Amino acid sequence: MKIFKQILTYLFGVFMILGSYSHFTNPPMYAGFFPEYFPRDFINLMGGVVELLLGIGIFIPQTKSFTTLGILLLMLAFLPLHIIDVFKAHPAVVTHQIALIRLPIQFVFILWAWYINKK
């Protein structure tokens, strides 16, 4: 079980790093999650930096516990954005069907982050 949890932990780290890369290479994908009066470019850049740092931190034994908690909190913080997106006339993830699929995935990420963080 310990090896399984280790694999899930490192896999989540890879997902976080890949997600951060997406923030830097495809900013318009994230812009639709925020109202126009928000500093979208800044929020996107900071989101990418935070995801990158958390993704890297998961591979460092001294920071893994703190990092997995940070990932859990980040996934919880993203949840309202995905809930709101389901009810938008034009969802940030392009279609309502994709928004409806993406929302349960966020719950999977939350449970995954909780699992890798618990002692």
N, CA, C and O atoms as CSV, one atom per row, in Angstrom:
chain,resi,resn,atom,element,x,y,z
A,1,MET,N,N,0.828,-1.197,0.000
A,1,MET,CA,C,0.000,0.000,0.000
A,1,MET,C,C,0.864,1.250,0.000
A,1,MET,O,O,0.507,2.257,-0.610
A,2,LYS,N,N,1.997,1.186,0.681
A,2,LYS,CA,C,2.881,2.341,0.750
A,2,LYS,C,C,3.432,2.699,-0.639
A,2,LYS,O,O,3.548,3.876,-0.979
A,3,ILE,N,N,3.766,1.689,-1.426
A,3,ILE,CA,C,4.282,1.935,-2.780
A,3,ILE,C,C,3.191,2.537,-3.654
A,3,ILE,O,O,3.460,3.445,-4.440
A,4,PHE,N,N,1.949,2.034,-3.524
A,4,PHE,CA,C,0.823,2.568,-4.276
A,4,PHE,C,C,0.623,4.047,-3.972
A,4,PHE,O,O,0.426,4.851,-4.882
A,5,LYS,N,N,0.676,4.406,-2.687
A,5,LYS,CA,C,0.505,5.803,-2.286
A,5,LYS,C,C,1.653,6.659,-2.810
A,5,LYS,O,O,1.439,7.800,-3.218
A,6,GLN,N,N,2.854,6.124,-2.802
A,6,GLN,CA,C,4.017,6.845,-3.327
A,6,GLN,C,C,3.851,7.111,-4.821
A,6,GLN,O,O,4.151,8.204,-5.301
A,7,ILE,N,N,3.374,6.110,-5.546
A,7,ILE,CA,C,3.140,6.275,-6.983
A,7,ILE,C,C,2.081,7.348,-7.224
A,7,ILE,O,O,2.254,8.208,-8.087
A,8,LEU,N,N,0.982,7.301,-6.463
A,8,LEU,CA,C,-0.069,8.313,-6.608
A,8,LEU,C,C,0.448,9.703,-6.273
A,8,LEU,O,O,0.070,10.681,-6.918
A,9,THR,N,N,1.302,9.791,-5.278
A,9,THR,CA,C,1.865,11.081,-4.876
A,9,THR,C,C,2.715,11.666,-5.999
A,9,THR,O,O,2.545,12.828,-6.367
A,10,TYR,N,N,3.616,10.874,-6.536
A,10,TYR,CA,C,4.484,11.370,-7.605
A,10,TYR,C,C,3.704,11.642,-8.886
A,10,TYR,O,O,4.029,12.568,-9.630
A,11,LEU,N,N,2.684,10.843,-9.142
A,11,LEU,CA,C,1.850,11.069,-10.316
A,11,LEU,C,C,1.118,12.404,-10.204
A,11,LEU,O,O,0.981,13.130,-11.189
A,12,PHE,N,N,0.652,12.719,-9.002
A,12,PHE,CA,C,-0.010,14.007,-8.794
A,12,PHE,C,C,0.995,15.143,-8.999
A,12,PHE,O,O,0.653,16.185,-9.558
A,13,GLY,N,N,2.222,14.941,-8.548
A,13,GLY,CA,C,3.258,15.944,-8.778
A,13,GLY,C,C,3.477,16.199,-10.255
A,13,GLY,O,O,3.633,17.346,-10.673
A,14,VAL,N,N,3.489,15.141,-11.049
A,14,VAL,CA,C,3.642,15.287,-12.504
A,14,VAL,C,C,2.458,16.042,-13.084
A,14,VAL,O,O,2.633,16.923,-13.925
A,15,PHE,N,N,1.239,15.699,-12.635
A,15,PHE,CA,C,0.048,16.424,-13.103
A,15,PHE,C,C,0.136,17.912,-12.775
A,15,PHE,O,O,-0.223,18.758,-13.594
A,16,MET,N,N,0.614,18.222,-11.579
A,16,MET,CA,C,0.738,19.631,-11.189
A,16,MET,C,C,1.743,20.363,-12.069
A,16,MET,O,O,1.499,21.499,-12.476
A,17,ILE,N,N,2.852,19.731,-12.360
A,17,ILE,CA,C,3.872,20.358,-13.214
A,17,ILE,C,C,3.325,20.543,-14.621
A,17,ILE,O,O,3.516,21.600,-15.222
A,18,LEU,N,N,2.649,19.534,-15.156
A,18,LEU,CA,C,2.059,19.661,-16.489
A,18,LEU,C,C,0.970,20.733,-16.510
A,18,LEU,O,O,0.842,21.480,-17.480
A,19,GLY,N,N,0.192,20.801,-15.435
A,19,GLY,CA,C,-0.830,21.845,-15.329
A,19,GLY,C,C,-0.215,23.227,-15.317
A,19,GLY,O,O,-0.751,24.152,-15.929
A,20,SER,N,N,0.904,23.380,-14.628
A,20,SER,CA,C,1.570,24.685,-14.599
A,20,SER,C,C,2.070,25.054,-15.984
A,20,SER,O,O,1.986,26.214,-16.388
A,21,TYR,N,N,2.585,24.087,-16.708
A,21,TYR,CA,C,3.058,24.324,-18.071
A,21,TYR,C,C,1.917,24.848,-18.936
A,21,TYR,O,O,2.106,25.751,-19.751
A,22,SER,N,N,0.748,24.281,-18.751
A,22,SER,CA,C,-0.425,24.715,-19.498
A,22,SER,C,C,-0.785,26.165,-19.186
A,22,SER,O,O,-1.213,26.898,-20.078
A,23,HIS,N,N,-0.620,26.589,-17.941
A,23,HIS,CA,C,-0.879,27.988,-17.583
A,23,HIS,C,C,0.002,28.932,-18.392
A,23,HIS,O,O,-0.441,30.005,-18.800
A,24,PHE,N,N,1.241,28.534,-18.620
A,24,PHE,CA,C,2.187,29.401,-19.315
A,24,PHE,C,C,2.043,29.348,-20.832
A,24,PHE,O,O,2.318,30.333,-21.517
A,25,THR,N,N,1.614,28.208,-21.359
A,25,THR,CA,C,1.545,28.044,-22.813
A,25,THR,C,C,0.155,28.292,-23.386
A,25,THR,O,O,0.022,28.544,-24.584
A,26,ASN,N,N,-0.888,28.224,-22.549
A,26,ASN,CA,C,-2.251,28.407,-23.037
A,26,ASN,C,C,-3.083,29.237,-22.057
A,26,ASN,O,O,-4.097,28.753,-21.555
A,27,PRO,N,N,-2.670,30.482,-21.776
A,27,PRO,CA,C,-3.387,31.316,-20.801
A,27,PRO,C,C,-4.870,31.526,-21.111
A,27,PRO,O,O,-5.670,31.588,-20.177
A,28,PRO,N,N,-5.273,31.638,-22.389
A,28,PRO,CA,C,-6.709,31.847,-22.643
A,28,PRO,C,C,-7.595,30.729,-22.094
A,28,PRO,O,O,-8.768,30.960,-21.801
A,29,MET,N,N,-7.052,29.535,-21.953
A,29,MET,CA,C,-7.838,28.420,-21.431
A,29,MET,C,C,-8.324,28.714,-20.008
A,29,MET,O,O,-9.391,28.244,-19.614
A,30,TYR,N,N,-7.562,29.477,-19.242
A,30,TYR,CA,C,-7.901,29.754,-17.845
A,30,TYR,C,C,-8.630,31.086,-17.663
A,30,TYR,O,O,-9.267,31.310,-16.634
A,31,ALA,N,N,-8.540,31.955,-18.643
A,31,ALA,CA,C,-9.112,33.297,-18.519
A,31,ALA,C,C,-10.622,33.258,-18.292
A,31,ALA,O,O,-11.152,34.089,-17.554
A,32,GLY,N,N,-11.304,32.332,-18.896
A,32,GLY,CA,C,-12.755,32.265,-18.782
A,32,GLY,C,C,-13.273,31.917,-17.398
A,32,GLY,O,O,-14.465,32.070,-17.133
A,33,PHE,N,N,-12.418,31.459,-16.525
A,33,PHE,CA,C,-12.844,31.126,-15.174
A,33,PHE,C,C,-13.026,32.372,-14.306
A,33,PHE,O,O,-13.675,32.307,-13.262
A,34,PHE,N,N,-12.462,33.499,-14.727
A,34,PHE,CA,C,-12.481,34.703,-13.903
A,34,PHE,C,C,-13.234,35.834,-14.593
A,34,PHE,O,O,-13.180,35.955,-15.817
A,35,PRO,N,N,-13.939,36.669,-13.817
A,35,PRO,CA,C,-14.615,37.824,-14.411
A,35,PRO,C,C,-13.609,38.749,-15.101
A,35,PRO,O,O,-12.428,38.771,-14.754
A,36,GLU,N,N,-14.093,39.499,-16.068
A,36,GLU,CA,C,-13.205,40.360,-16.852
A,36,GLU,C,C,-12.513,41.428,-16.014
A,36,GLU,O,O,-11.424,41.875,-16.373
A,37,TYR,N,N,-13.121,41.848,-14.907
A,37,TYR,CA,C,-12.520,42.898,-14.090
A,37,TYR,C,C,-11.398,42.376,-13.194
A,37,TYR,O,O,-10.739,43.166,-12.518
A,38,PHE,N,N,-11.169,41.071,-13.176
A,38,PHE,CA,C,-10.040,40.497,-12.453
A,38,PHE,C,C,-8.782,40.618,-13.308
A,38,PHE,O,O,-8.861,40.620,-14.536
A,39,PRO,N,N,-7.619,40.718,-12.659
A,39,PRO,CA,C,-6.360,40.726,-13.441
A,39,PRO,C,C,-6.040,39.308,-13.918
A,39,PRO,O,O,-5.226,38.607,-13.317
A,40,ARG,N,N,-6.683,38.905,-14.992
A,40,ARG,CA,C,-6.616,37.521,-15.463
A,40,ARG,C,C,-5.190,37.044,-15.736
A,40,ARG,O,O,-4.820,35.932,-15.359
A,41,ASP,N,N,-4.401,37.879,-16.386
A,41,ASP,CA,C,-3.029,37.462,-16.708
A,41,ASP,C,C,-2.223,37.203,-15.441
A,41,ASP,O,O,-1.474,36.229,-15.357
A,42,PHE,N,N,-2.383,38.076,-14.467
A,42,PHE,CA,C,-1.648,37.920,-13.213
A,42,PHE,C,C,-2.109,36.669,-12.468
A,42,PHE,O,O,-1.285,35.894,-11.981
A,43,ILE,N,N,-3.432,36.472,-12.380
A,43,ILE,CA,C,-3.965,35.296,-11.687
A,43,ILE,C,C,-3.486,34.017,-12.371
A,43,ILE,O,O,-3.100,33.056,-11.707
A,44,ASN,N,N,-3.515,34.015,-13.696
A,44,ASN,CA,C,-3.064,32.844,-14.437
A,44,ASN,C,C,-1.581,32.573,-14.185
A,44,ASN,O,O,-1.189,31.431,-13.950
A,45,LEU,N,N,-0.766,33.612,-14.234
A,45,LEU,CA,C,0.669,33.460,-14.002
A,45,LEU,C,C,0.933,32.934,-12.593
A,45,LEU,O,O,1.736,32.019,-12.412
A,46,MET,N,N,0.259,33.509,-11.596
A,46,MET,CA,C,0.457,33.062,-10.216
A,46,MET,C,C,-0.038,31.623,-10.030
A,46,MET,O,O,0.579,30.837,-9.312
A,47,GLY,N,N,-1.153,31.287,-10.681
A,47,GLY,CA,C,-1.639,29.913,-10.613
A,47,GLY,C,C,-0.625,28.937,-11.174
A,47,GLY,O,O,-0.406,27.865,-10.610
A,48,GLY,N,N,-0.001,29.311,-12.292
A,48,GLY,CA,C,1.023,28.465,-12.892
A,48,GLY,C,C,2.240,28.317,-11.999
A,48,GLY,O,O,2.792,27.224,-11.872
A,49,VAL,N,N,2.661,29.414,-11.377
A,49,VAL,CA,C,3.823,29.373,-10.482
A,49,VAL,C,C,3.522,28.499,-9.265
A,49,VAL,O,O,4.345,27.673,-8.871
A,50,VAL,N,N,2.343,28.683,-8.672
A,50,VAL,CA,C,1.969,27.893,-7.493
A,50,VAL,C,C,1.903,26.409,-7.848
A,50,VAL,O,O,2.422,25.572,-7.110
A,51,GLU,N,N,1.263,26.075,-8.981
A,51,GLU,CA,C,1.190,24.672,-9.380
A,51,GLU,C,C,2.576,24.089,-9.637
A,51,GLU,O,O,2.835,22.935,-9.294
A,52,LEU,N,N,3.461,24.867,-10.233
A,52,LEU,CA,C,4.823,24.397,-10.487
A,52,LEU,C,C,5.560,24.133,-9.180
A,52,LEU,O,O,6.196,23.091,-9.021
A,53,LEU,N,N,5.475,25.070,-8.250
A,53,LEU,CA,C,6.166,24.901,-6.966
A,53,LEU,C,C,5.610,23.709,-6.183
A,53,LEU,O,O,6.369,22.949,-5.581
A,54,LEU,N,N,4.296,23.551,-6.193
A,54,LEU,CA,C,3.706,22.405,-5.497
A,54,LEU,C,C,4.089,21.098,-6.190
A,54,LEU,O,O,4.370,20.098,-5.529
A,55,GLY,N,N,4.097,21.111,-7.511
A,55,GLY,CA,C,4.483,19.908,-8.256
A,55,GLY,C,C,5.912,19.491,-7.980
A,55,GLY,O,O,6.202,18.303,-7.843
A,56,ILE,N,N,6.803,20.461,-7.899
A,56,ILE,CA,C,8.207,20.165,-7.593
A,56,ILE,C,C,8.346,19.751,-6.126
A,56,ILE,O,O,9.071,18.808,-5.806
A,57,GLY,N,N,7.650,20.460,-5.243
A,57,GLY,CA,C,7.754,20.212,-3.805
A,57,GLY,C,C,7.342,18.819,-3.387
A,57,GLY,O,O,7.805,18.309,-2.367
A,58,ILE,N,N,6.478,18.203,-4.164
A,58,ILE,CA,C,6.005,16.855,-3.820
A,58,ILE,C,C,7.129,15.822,-3.940
A,58,ILE,O,O,7.063,14.759,-3.322
A,59,PHE,N,N,8.153,16.129,-4.727
A,59,PHE,CA,C,9.275,15.209,-4.929
A,59,PHE,C,C,10.387,15.398,-3.896
A,59,PHE,O,O,11.348,14.628,-3.869
A,60,ILE,N,N,10.259,16.413,-3.053
A,60,ILE,CA,C,11.271,16.696,-2.035
A,60,ILE,C,C,10.763,16.176,-0.689
A,60,ILE,O,O,9.771,16.684,-0.166
A,61,PRO,N,N,11.432,15.173,-0.128
A,61,PRO,CA,C,10.927,14.557,1.110
A,61,PRO,C,C,10.651,15.557,2.235
A,61,PRO,O,O,9.673,15.398,2.967
A,62,GLN,N,N,11.485,16.576,2.387
A,62,GLN,CA,C,11.315,17.538,3.477
A,62,GLN,C,C,10.083,18.425,3.295
A,62,GLN,O,O,9.576,18.975,4.273
A,63,THR,N,N,9.597,18.574,2.070
A,63,THR,CA,C,8.454,19.455,1.818
A,63,THR,C,C,7.197,18.697,1.396
A,63,THR,O,O,6.150,19.309,1.183
A,64,LYS,N,N,7.288,17.378,1.274
A,64,LYS,CA,C,6.169,16.601,0.734
A,64,LYS,C,C,4.891,16.761,1.558
A,64,LYS,O,O,3.817,16.918,0.978
A,65,SER,N,N,4.971,16.726,2.876
A,65,SER,CA,C,3.778,16.851,3.716
A,65,SER,C,C,3.125,18.217,3.539
A,65,SER,O,O,1.910,18.306,3.364
A,66,PHE,N,N,3.911,19.263,3.581
A,66,PHE,CA,C,3.416,20.627,3.389
A,66,PHE,C,C,2.854,20.794,1.983
A,66,PHE,O,O,1.806,21.412,1.792
A,67,THR,N,N,3.557,20.241,1.008
A,67,THR,CA,C,3.157,20.371,-0.385
A,67,THR,C,C,1.839,19.669,-0.659
A,67,THR,O,O,0.977,20.222,-1.342
A,68,THR,N,N,1.665,18.455,-0.135
A,68,THR,CA,C,0.415,17.741,-0.378
A,68,THR,C,C,-0.767,18.457,0.275
A,68,THR,O,O,-1.875,18.435,-0.261
A,69,LEU,N,N,-0.542,19.090,1.423
A,69,LEU,CA,C,-1.587,19.905,2.036
A,69,LEU,C,C,-1.893,21.107,1.141
A,69,LEU,O,O,-3.058,21.460,0.957
A,70,GLY,N,N,-0.876,21.724,0.596
A,70,GLY,CA,C,-1.066,22.852,-0.320
A,70,GLY,C,C,-1.864,22.454,-1.550
A,70,GLY,O,O,-2.721,23.210,-2.008
A,71,ILE,N,N,-1.591,21.282,-2.083
A,71,ILE,CA,C,-2.336,20.793,-3.244
A,71,ILE,C,C,-3.803,20.577,-2.866
A,71,ILE,O,O,-4.702,20.942,-3.624
A,72,LEU,N,N,-4.040,19.989,-1.708
A,72,LEU,CA,C,-5.410,19.780,-1.248
A,72,LEU,C,C,-6.152,21.114,-1.145
A,72,LEU,O,O,-7.281,21.235,-1.620
A,73,LEU,N,N,-5.531,22.095,-0.537
A,73,LEU,CA,C,-6.165,23.408,-0.396
A,73,LEU,C,C,-6.387,24.074,-1.754
A,73,LEU,O,O,-7.411,24.722,-1.969
A,74,LEU,N,N,-5.438,23.918,-2.658
A,74,LEU,CA,C,-5.580,24.486,-4.000
A,74,LEU,C,C,-6.746,23.835,-4.747
A,74,LEU,O,O,-7.529,24.526,-5.399
A,75,MET,N,N,-6.863,22.523,-4.655
A,75,MET,CA,C,-7.970,21.823,-5.322
A,75,MET,C,C,-9.316,22.255,-4.733
A,75,MET,O,O,-10.298,22.393,-5.462
A,76,LEU,N,N,-9.360,22.468,-3.411
A,76,LEU,CA,C,-10.589,22.974,-2.781
A,76,LEU,C,C,-10.891,24.397,-3.241
A,76,LEU,O,O,-12.052,24.751,-3.446
A,77,ALA,N,N,-9.853,25.209,-3.403
A,77,ALA,CA,C,-10.044,26.583,-3.859
A,77,ALA,C,C,-10.557,26.631,-5.297
A,77,ALA,O,O,-11.320,27.530,-5.650
A,78,PHE,N,N,-10.150,25.682,-6.120
A,78,PHE,CA,C,-10.592,25.644,-7.516
A,78,PHE,C,C,-12.024,25.135,-7.661
A,78,PHE,O,O,-12.672,25.402,-8.674
A,79,LEU,N,N,-12.523,24.415,-6.674
A,79,LEU,CA,C,-13.849,23.805,-6.772
A,79,LEU,C,C,-14.954,24.815,-7.101
A,79,LEU,O,O,-15.740,24.557,-8.012
A,80,PRO,N,N,-15.050,25.954,-6.403
A,80,PRO,CA,C,-16.117,26.904,-6.751
A,80,PRO,C,C,-16.035,27.392,-8.203
A,80,PRO,O,O,-17.065,27.633,-8.834
A,81,LEU,N,N,-14.831,27.538,-8.725
A,81,LEU,CA,C,-14.692,27.972,-10.116
A,81,LEU,C,C,-15.320,26.958,-11.072
A,81,LEU,O,O,-15.959,27.336,-12.055
A,82,HIS,N,N,-15.138,25.685,-10.782
A,82,HIS,CA,C,-15.704,24.644,-11.640
A,82,HIS,C,C,-17.213,24.524,-11.452
A,82,HIS,O,O,-17.930,24.216,-12.404
A,83,ILE,N,N,-17.696,24.760,-10.253
A,83,ILE,CA,C,-19.144,24.746,-10.020
A,83,ILE,C,C,-19.792,25.908,-10.770
A,83,ILE,O,O,-20.791,25.713,-11.461
A,84,ILE,N,N,-19.248,27.089,-10.644
A,84,ILE,CA,C,-19.782,28.265,-11.339
A,84,ILE,C,C,-19.744,28.049,-12.849
A,84,ILE,O,O,-20.669,28.444,-13.558
A,85,ASP,N,N,-18.679,27.426,-13.338
A,85,ASP,CA,C,-18.519,27.211,-14.775
A,85,ASP,C,C,-19.655,26.374,-15.362
A,85,ASP,O,O,-20.062,26.587,-16.505
A,86,VAL,N,N,-20.163,25.429,-14.587
A,86,VAL,CA,C,-21.266,24.585,-15.053
A,86,VAL,C,C,-22.502,25.430,-15.376
A,86,VAL,O,O,-23.261,25.097,-16.286
A,87,PHE,N,N,-22.701,26.513,-14.639
A,87,PHE,CA,C,-23.918,27.317,-14.787
A,87,PHE,C,C,-23.746,28.535,-15.698
A,87,PHE,O,O,-24.700,29.287,-15.897
A,88,LYS,N,N,-22.569,28.740,-16.244
A,88,LYS,CA,C,-22.348,29.865,-17.147
A,88,LYS,C,C,-22.982,29.616,-18.509
A,88,LYS,O,O,-23.102,28.475,-18.955
A,89,ALA,N,N,-23.385,30.704,-19.161
A,89,ALA,CA,C,-23.916,30.590,-20.526
A,89,ALA,C,C,-22.835,30.071,-21.472
A,89,ALA,O,O,-23.118,29.294,-22.383
A,90,HIS,N,N,-21.597,30.508,-21.248
A,90,HIS,CA,C,-20.451,30.078,-22.058
A,90,HIS,C,C,-19.351,29.604,-21.112
A,90,HIS,O,O,-18.513,30.401,-20.690
A,91,PRO,N,N,-19.346,28.316,-20.775
A,91,PRO,CA,C,-18.349,27.803,-19.822
A,91,PRO,C,C,-16.911,28.009,-20.303
A,91,PRO,O,O,-16.635,28.015,-21.503
A,92,ALA,N,N,-16.024,28.173,-19.360
A,92,ALA,CA,C,-14.604,28.352,-19.668
A,92,ALA,C,C,-14.023,27.114,-20.336
A,92,ALA,O,O,-13.064,27.213,-21.101
A,93,VAL,N,N,-14.594,25.960,-20.054
A,93,VAL,CA,C,-14.097,24.711,-20.639
A,93,VAL,C,C,-14.805,24.375,-21.953
A,93,VAL,O,O,-14.804,23.219,-22.378
A,94,VAL,N,N,-15.402,25.363,-22.590
A,94,VAL,CA,C,-15.977,25.333,-23.933
A,94,VAL,C,C,-17.455,24.928,-23.983
A,94,VAL,O,O,-18.271,25.684,-24.511
A,95,THR,N,N,-17.821,23.755,-23.447
A,95,THR,CA,C,-19.220,23.333,-23.533
A,95,THR,C,C,-19.743,22.933,-22.157
A,95,THR,O,O,-18.972,22.651,-21.240
A,96,HIS,N,N,-21.061,22.914,-22.036
A,96,HIS,CA,C,-21.666,22.484,-20.778
A,96,HIS,C,C,-21.370,21.015,-20.495
A,96,HIS,O,O,-21.182,20.623,-19.343
A,97,GLN,N,N,-21.332,20.208,-21.550
A,97,GLN,CA,C,-21.029,18.791,-21.353
A,97,GLN,C,C,-19.639,18.606,-20.746
A,97,GLN,O,O,-19.456,17.803,-19.830
A,98,ILE,N,N,-18.664,19.351,-21.260
A,98,ILE,CA,C,-17.306,19.249,-20.719
A,98,ILE,C,C,-17.267,19.789,-19.287
A,98,ILE,O,O,-16.585,19.230,-18.428
A,99,ALA,N,N,-17.999,20.877,-19.034
A,99,ALA,CA,C,-18.050,21.428,-17.670
A,99,ALA,C,C,-18.655,20.417,-16.704
A,99,ALA,O,O,-18.198,20.287,-15.569
A,100,LEU,N,N,-19.681,19.702,-17.152
A,100,LEU,CA,C,-20.307,18.688,-16.301
A,100,LEU,C,C,-19.399,17.490,-16.063
A,100,LEU,O,O,-19.471,16.853,-15.012
A,101,ILE,N,N,-18.555,17.186,-17.023
A,101,ILE,CA,C,-17.581,16.103,-16.847
A,101,ILE,C,C,-16.437,16.568,-15.957
A,101,ILE,O,O,-15.941,15.817,-15.117
A,102,ARG,N,N,-16.025,17.825,-16.153
A,102,ARG,CA,C,-14.867,18.358,-15.414
A,102,ARG,C,C,-15.149,18.504,-13.919
A,102,ARG,O,O,-14.250,18.317,-13.099
A,103,LEU,N,N,-16.383,18.835,-13.560
A,103,LEU,CA,C,-16.715,19.046,-12.138
A,103,LEU,C,C,-16.456,17.809,-11.275
A,103,LEU,O,O,-15.794,17.940,-10.246
A,104,PRO,N,N,-16.935,16.626,-11.633
A,104,PRO,CA,C,-16.624,15.450,-10.801
A,104,PRO,C,C,-15.130,15.134,-10.764
A,104,PRO,O,O,-14.630,14.593,-9.777
A,105,ILE,N,N,-14.426,15.471,-11.830
A,105,ILE,CA,C,-12.973,15.248,-11.841
A,105,ILE,C,C,-12.318,16.080,-10.750
A,105,ILE,O,O,-11.340,15.645,-10.142
A,106,GLN,N,N,-12.851,17.277,-10.495
A,106,GLN,CA,C,-12.300,18.112,-9.424
A,106,GLN,C,C,-12.463,17.421,-8.077
A,106,GLN,O,O,-11.576,17.502,-7.228
A,107,PHE,N,N,-13.588,16.743,-7.876
A,107,PHE,CA,C,-13.786,15.993,-6.635
A,107,PHE,C,C,-12.788,14.837,-6.526
A,107,PHE,O,O,-12.295,14.533,-5.439
A,108,VAL,N,N,-12.500,14.205,-7.648
A,108,VAL,CA,C,-11.490,13.140,-7.650
A,108,VAL,C,C,-10.136,13.723,-7.237
A,108,VAL,O,O,-9.420,13.121,-6.437
A,109,PHE,N,N,-9.783,14.897,-7.782
A,109,PHE,CA,C,-8.522,15.543,-7.422
A,109,PHE,C,C,-8.489,15.882,-5.928
A,109,PHE,O,O,-7.455,15.726,-5.278
A,110,ILE,N,N,-9.610,16.342,-5.392
A,110,ILE,CA,C,-9.673,16.680,-3.964
A,110,ILE,C,C,-9.455,15.424,-3.118
A,110,ILE,O,O,-8.664,15.437,-2.175
A,111,LEU,N,N,-10.153,14.349,-3.453
A,111,LEU,CA,C,-9.988,13.100,-2.706
A,111,LEU,C,C,-8.579,12.542,-2.867
A,111,LEU,O,O,-8.002,12.018,-1.914
A,112,TRP,N,N,-8.035,12.652,-4.052
A,112,TRP,CA,C,-6.672,12.187,-4.316
A,112,TRP,C,C,-5.688,12.972,-3.455
A,112,TRP,O,O,-4.822,12.386,-2.806
A,113,ALA,N,N,-5.821,14.300,-3.448
A,113,ALA,CA,C,-4.925,15.135,-2.642
A,113,ALA,C,C,-5.081,14.828,-1.160
A,113,ALA,O,O,-4.092,14.794,-0.429
A,114,TRP,N,N,-6.314,14.602,-0.709
A,114,TRP,CA,C,-6.532,14.244,0.692
A,114,TRP,C,C,-5.846,12.924,1.035
A,114,TRP,O,O,-5.208,12.795,2.080
A,115,TYR,N,N,-5.987,11.948,0.141
A,115,TYR,CA,C,-5.400,10.627,0.368
A,115,TYR,C,C,-3.874,10.694,0.468
A,115,TYR,O,O,-3.280,10.100,1.367
A,116,ILE,N,N,-3.251,11.412,-0.448
A,116,ILE,CA,C,-1.784,11.460,-0.424
A,116,ILE,C,C,-1.272,12.307,0.734
A,116,ILE,O,O,-0.111,12.186,1.127
A,117,ASN,N,N,-2.140,13.174,1.288
A,117,ASN,CA,C,-1.711,14.011,2.414
A,117,ASN,C,C,-1.890,13.323,3.750
A,117,ASN,O,O,-1.145,13.595,4.691
A,118,LYS,N,N,-2.873,12.430,3.850
A,118,LYS,CA,C,-3.164,11.832,5.169
A,118,LYS,C,C,-2.015,10.924,5.607
A,118,LYS,O,O,-1.346,10.296,4.786
A,119,LYS,N,N,-1.814,10.875,6.882
A,119,LYS,CA,C,-0.722,10.083,7.463
A,119,LYS,C,C,-1.106,8.636,7.535
A,119,LYS,O,O,-0.317,7.810,7.995
